[in-house]
Amino acid sequence: NQNMNDSCVCVSTLTYDTLGFGEFEDFPETSEPVWILGKEFNALTEKDDILSDVTSRLWFTYRKNFPPIGGTGPTSDTGWGCMLRCGQMILGEALVCRHLGRDWRWVRGQPPRGEYIGILNAFLDKKDSYYSLHQIAQMGVGEGKSIGQWYGPNTVAQVLKKLTVFDSWSRLAVHVAMDNTVVMKEIKQLCMPWLDYGGAACAEPPGWMPKHNGCLEGACALAEEETALWKPLVLLIPLRLGLSDINKAYIETLKQCFQLPQSLGVIGGKPNSAHYFIGYVGEELIYLDPHTTQSAVEPCEDSQVPDDTYHCQHPPCRMHICEIDPSVAVGFFCRTEDDFDDWCMRIRKVQYAVFPMRRWGNAAYATSIGRTVHSGRFWDKECSLSFKD
């Protein structure tokens, strides 16, 4: 849609300096609960806490004047990089949870922690940063996307999965659940590759070597304390919640995803215009918008990173949930195996609450949209989440 593309480019050329706080609608005065990435707030009594929480999320936007991608490519991602930036934001939230904790807060001018600087360095717009635009764009070529081409949620999820293999500091396990199916056994093997199928420590099974930080190593080479740990999980689930518009049957399920303590939010948006959704209030989604062009940032001589432009310091954007494009990717972070087991329990309750079930022998049937659930598998015409042990 040419008009949509033109509109996207026009909005994206605004700079950070030209966006005055007065141009953004203040957060609504409402008695309805506000949910942001698993945290509940009261808009009437906790508005400052809401804004502090939003401001503390990493905000990655279009940038200009960075080194050419691939040496001779673009020096700005204005007009094409919004979904890549949203991918950076959802992964950035995972790294914050991993290294700083969900309750960490950014305070302007406060001396930063070393872990925080390490996270920012991973996203700087240069070729040797783990999750830079350069790395995402070039890794996307392997997914069939040329540099400068717009990504969908699934493509960016696949690229992030590949890039985390090289990040030995964060040591994340990224799983992209395809075909709307979460296979729990696969995830546990991914997060604990040094265990055999029965959950026991495994030294060197015939013909198999565990991957650790992107390298092949024997399980015995891992430190003893590491073998007892679970590699923190980033679970990304690409979904299609309708055909051309979101099916209203999925709205409550989508909203309840933001209530889960493991929530990393949702990447999606509108055609050719991606957003990072971090919560909701009433029937409105709360999101961070990457369509602002800022200058690329260079670290200072003391290795500190000027970070004001990496945090959205105005009230967050909102849009009615019915306006979201049905193609999304939902993200969750599970630091421990207990977190993952808790997520499995909670997400099943969310689905059962929204789609009432009745039993018939060994099968269960959803009464709301004719969806069948059998032996832990879910089917419908558009999308539903499946579980397999």
C-alpha positions in Angstrom: 0.0 0.0 0.0 1.8 3.1 -1.2 -0.1 5.5 0.9 0.7 3.4 4.0 4.4 3.4 3.1 4.4 7.2 2.5 2.7 7.8 5.8 5.2 5.5 7.6 8.2 7.4 6.1 6.7 10.8 6.8 6.1 10.0 10.5 9.5 8.3 10.9 11.5 11.4 9.8 10.5 13.2 13.0 13.5 13.6 15.3 13.7 13.1 19.0 14.3 16.8 19.5 11.1 17.9 17.7 8.8 15.6 19.7 7.7 17.8 22.6 6.0 16.2 25.5 2.9 18.3 24.9 2.3 16.5 21.6 1.5 13.2 23.4 -1.8 12.5 25.1 -1.5 12.1 28.9 -2.2 8.8 30.4 -6.0 8.3 31.0 -7.6 8.9 34.4 -9.4 5.6 34.8 -10.3 3.1 37.4 -9.6 0.2 35.1 -6.4 -1.7 35.9 -3.3 -0.9 33.9 -1.2 -4.0 33.0 2.4 -3.6 31.8 4.6 -6.7 31.3 3.1 -8.7 34.1 2.7 -5.8 36.6 -0.7 -4.3 37.6 -1.0 -0.6 38.3 -3.8 1.8 39.3 -3.9 4.8 36.9 -5.5 7.0 39.6 -3.0 6.5 42.3 0.1 5.1 40.6 0.6 7.3 37.5 4.2 8.2 38.3 4.9 4.5 38.8 3.4 3.7 35.4 5.5 6.3 33.7 8.6 5.2 35.5 8.0 1.6 34.4 7.4 2.6 30.8 10.5 4.9 30.8 12.6 2.1 32.1 11.9 -0.1 29.1 14.6 0.1 26.4 13.3 2.2 23.5 15.0 1.4 20.1 14.0 3.7 17.3 15.1 4.6 13.8 18.7 5.9 13.7 20.7 7.8 11.2 24.4 8.4 10.4 25.6 5.0 11.6 28.3 3.0 9.8 27.1 1.6 6.5 25.5 -1.8 6.9 27.8 -4.4 5.2 30.3 -1.6 4.5 28.5 -0.1 1.6 24.8 -0.4 2.6 22.3 2.0 4.3 23.4 4.5 7.0 19.9 4.9 8.3 16.9 2.5 8.8 14.3 5.2 8.5 11.2 3.8 6.7 12.2 0.1 6.8 13.7 -0.9 10.1 10.7 -0.5 12.5 10.1 -4.3 13.0 13.8 -4.8 13.5 13.8 -2.1 16.2 10.7 -3.8 17.8 12.7 -7.1 17.8 15.5 -5.3 19.6 13.0 -4.0 22.2 11.5 -7.3 23.0 14.9 -8.9 23.3 16.2 -5.9 25.2 13.5 -6.5 27.8 14.6 -10.1 28.1 18.2 -9.0 28.7 17.0 -6.5 31.3 15.1 -9.3 33.1 18.1 -11.6 32.8 20.7 -9.2 34.1 18.9 -6.5 36.1 15.5 -8.0 37.0 12.0 -7.0 36.0 11.8 -4.4 38.9 14.9 -2.5 37.8 14.2 1.2 37.1 16.1 3.7 35.0 16.7 7.1 36.6 18.0 9.8 34.4 21.4 11.0 35.4 21.9 8.2 37.9 25.2 6.3 37.5 24.4 3.1 35.6 25.2 -0.4 36.6 27.8 -2.3 34.6 25.2 -4.8 33.4 23.1 -2.0 32.0 26.0 -0.7 30.0 26.7 -4.2 28.8 23.1 -4.5 27.5 23.2 -1.1 25.7 26.5 -2.0 24.1 24.9 -5.1 22.6 22.4 -3.0 20.6 24.7 -0.1 19.4 24.4 0.5 15.7 27.7 -1.0 14.6 28.7 -4.4 13.1 30.3 -5.9 16.2 27.4 -5.5 18.6 25.6 -8.7 19.2 22.1 -7.4 18.4 22.8 -4.3 16.3 20.7 -3.3 13.4 23.7 -4.4 11.3 23.7 -7.9 12.6 19.9 -8.3 12.4 19.8 -7.0 8.8 22.7 -9.1 7.6 21.4 -12.3 9.4 18.0 -11.6 7.8 19.5 -12.3 4.4 19.6 -16.0 5.4 15.8 -15.7 6.0 15.3 -14.4 2.5 15.2 -10.7 3.4 17.4 -8.3 1.6 19.0 -5.4 3.5 16.4 -2.6 3.7 13.4 -4.9 3.3 10.6 -4.9 5.8 10.4 -7.8 8.2 7.4 -9.6 9.7 7.2 -10.8 13.3 8.2 -14.3 12.5 11.3 -13.3 10.5 12.6 -11.1 13.2 12.0 -13.9 15.8 14.0 -16.3 13.7 16.9 -13.9 13.3 17.0 -13.1 17.0 17.2 -16.8 17.7 20.2 -17.2 15.5 22.0 -14.1 17.0 21.7 -15.2 20.6 23.9 -18.2 20.0 26.9 -15.8 19.9 26.1 -14.0 23.2 28.0 -16.1 25.7 27.5 -13.4 28.4 23.7 -13.6 28.5 23.6 -17.4 27.8 20.0 -17.3 26.6 18.0 -20.1 25.1 15.7 -18.8 22.4 12.8 -20.9 21.2 10.5 -19.9 18.4 7.3 -22.0 18.6 6.2 -22.7 15.1 2.9 -24.0 13.9 1.3 -22.5 17.1 2.8 -25.4 19.0 4.8 -25.4 22.2 6.6 -28.7 22.7 7.6 -28.7 26.3 10.1 -31.6 25.9 12.0 -29.7 23.2 12.2 -26.5 25.3 13.5 -28.4 28.4 16.2 -30.1 26.2 17.1 -26.7 24.8 17.4 -25.1 28.2 19.2 -28.1 29.8 21.1 -29.6 27.0 23.4 -31.5 29.4 20.5 -33.7 30.6 19.2 -36.8 28.9 15.6 -37.4 28.0 14.8 -38.7 31.5 16.3 -35.6 33.2 19.5 -37.2 34.4 23.0 -35.8 33.8 24.4 -37.1 30.6 28.1 -37.0 29.8 28.6 -37.8 26.1 25.8 -39.7 24.5 26.8 -41.5 21.4 26.7 -39.3 18.3 25.6 -36.2 20.3 27.4 -33.3 21.8 25.6 -30.4 23.6 25.8 -26.9 22.3 26.8 -24.3 24.8 27.2 -20.7 23.8 27.4 -21.6 20.2 30.3 -24.1 20.7 30.3 -27.8 20.8 31.4 -29.0 24.2 31.1 -32.1 26.3 28.7 -31.8 29.3 31.6 -32.7 31.6 33.4 -29.5 30.5 30.6 -27.4 32.0 31.2 -26.1 35.5 29.3 -28.1 38.1 27.1 -25.2 39.2 26.2 -24.6 35.5 24.9 -28.1 34.9 22.4 -27.6 37.7 21.0 -24.5 36.1 18.5 -23.8 33.4 19.5 -21.6 30.5 17.2 -18.6 30.8 14.5 -19.0 28.1 13.1 -16.5 25.7 10.0 -18.0 24.2 8.7 -16.3 21.0 5.4 -17.4 19.6 4.4 -16.1 16.1 0.6 -16.1 15.8 -2.0 -15.1 13.4 -5.0 -13.9 15.3 -7.4 -13.5 12.4 -7.4 -13.2 8.6 -7.4 -9.5 7.7 -8.4 -8.2 11.1 -8.0 -9.5 14.6 -10.7 -12.0 15.5 -12.5 -10.7 18.5 -12.5 -14.1 20.0 -8.7 -13.7 20.7 -8.8 -10.2 22.3 -9.2 -11.3 25.9 -6.5 -14.0 25.5 -4.1 -11.4 24.1 -4.8 -9.0 26.9 -4.3 -11.7 29.5 -0.9 -12.5 28.1 0.3 -9.1 29.4 -0.8 -10.2 32.9 1.5 -13.1 33.0 4.6 -12.5 35.1 6.7 -14.0 32.3 5.5 -11.5 29.7 7.9 -9.8 27.4 5.1 -8.1 25.4 4.1 -8.4 21.8 5.7 -7.3 18.5 3.3 -6.5 15.7 1.4 -3.3 14.7 -0.2 -2.3 11.4 0.8 -3.1 7.8 4.3 -1.6 7.2 4.3 0.1 10.7 5.5 -2.1 13.6 5.1 -1.4 17.3 6.3 -3.0 20.6 3.2 -3.6 22.7 4.0 -3.7 26.5 0.5 -3.7 28.1 -3.1 -2.5 28.0 -5.7 -0.4 29.8 -9.3 -1.1 29.1 -9.6 -1.8 25.3 -6.4 0.1 24.5 -3.0 -1.4 23.9 0.1 0.4 25.3 3.1 0.5 23.1 6.5 1.9 22.3 6.8 3.4 18.8 10.1 3.1 16.9 9.0 5.6 14.2 11.3 8.4 15.4 14.7 9.1 13.8 17.5 9.8 16.1 21.2 10.1 15.5 23.4 7.1 16.1 25.1 6.9 19.5 28.8 6.4 20.1 30.2 5.3 23.4 32.2 7.9 25.4 36.0 7.6 26.0 35.3 6.0 29.4 33.1 3.4 27.6 29.9 4.9 29.1 26.9 5.1 26.6 24.8 8.3 26.4 21.5 6.7 27.1 18.8 9.4 27.3 17.6 8.6 23.8 17.2 4.9 24.7 14.3 5.6 27.0 10.9 7.0 26.1 10.4 10.0 28.4 6.9 10.9 27.4 3.5 9.2 28.1 3.3 5.9 26.1 1.3 5.6 22.9 -2.0 3.8 22.9 -4.2 2.3 20.2 -7.5 0.4 20.3 -6.9 -3.3 20.4 -9.1 -3.9 17.3 -6.6 -1.9 15.2 -3.8 -4.3 15.6 -2.7 -6.4 12.6 -3.5 -10.0 13.3 0.1 -11.1 12.6 2.0 -10.9 15.9 4.7 -12.6 17.9 4.2 -12.9 21.6 7.2 -13.1 23.9 7.8 -14.7 27.4 10.9 -14.9 29.6 11.5 -17.9 32.0 14.6 -17.5 34.1 14.2 -20.9 35.7 12.5 -24.2 35.0 10.0 -23.4 37.7 9.2 -20.2 35.8 8.5 -22.2 32.6 6.4 -24.8 34.4 4.4 -21.9 36.0 4.0 -20.3 32.6 2.6 -23.6 31.1 0.1 -23.8 33.9 -1.0 -20.1 33.6 -1.2 -20.0 29.8 -3.5 -23.1 29.8 -5.7 -21.5 32.4 -5.9 -18.4 30.2 -7.0 -20.4 27.2 -9.5 -22.5 29.1 -11.0 -19.4 30.8 -11.5 -17.7 27.4 -12.7 -20.8 25.5 -15.0 -22.7 27.9 -14.4 -26.5 27.6 -16.7 -29.5 28.0 -15.4 -33.1 28.2 -16.4 -35.9 25.9 -14.5 -39.1 26.6 -10.8 -38.5 26.0 -11.4 -35.4 24.0 -12.4 -31.9 25.0 -14.3 -29.5 22.8 -14.3 -25.7 22.9 -17.8 -24.3 22.8 -17.1 -20.8 21.7 -15.5 -21.0 18.2 -15.7 -24.7 17.4 -12.1 -25.4 18.3 -11.1 -29.0 19.1 -8.6 -29.9 21.8 -7.4 -33.5 21.8 -4.4 -35.0 23.6 -3.0 -31.6 24.3 -3.4 -30.3 20.7 -5.5 -27.4 19.7 -6.9 -26.6 16.2 -9.0 -23.9 14.6 -9.3 -22.1 11.3 -6.9 -19.3 12.2 -4.7 -19.8 15.2 -4.5 -21.4 18.6 -1.7 -22.4 20.9 -0.9 -26.1 21.2 1.0 -28.0 23.9 2.8 -31.3 23.6 4.6 -33.0 26.4 
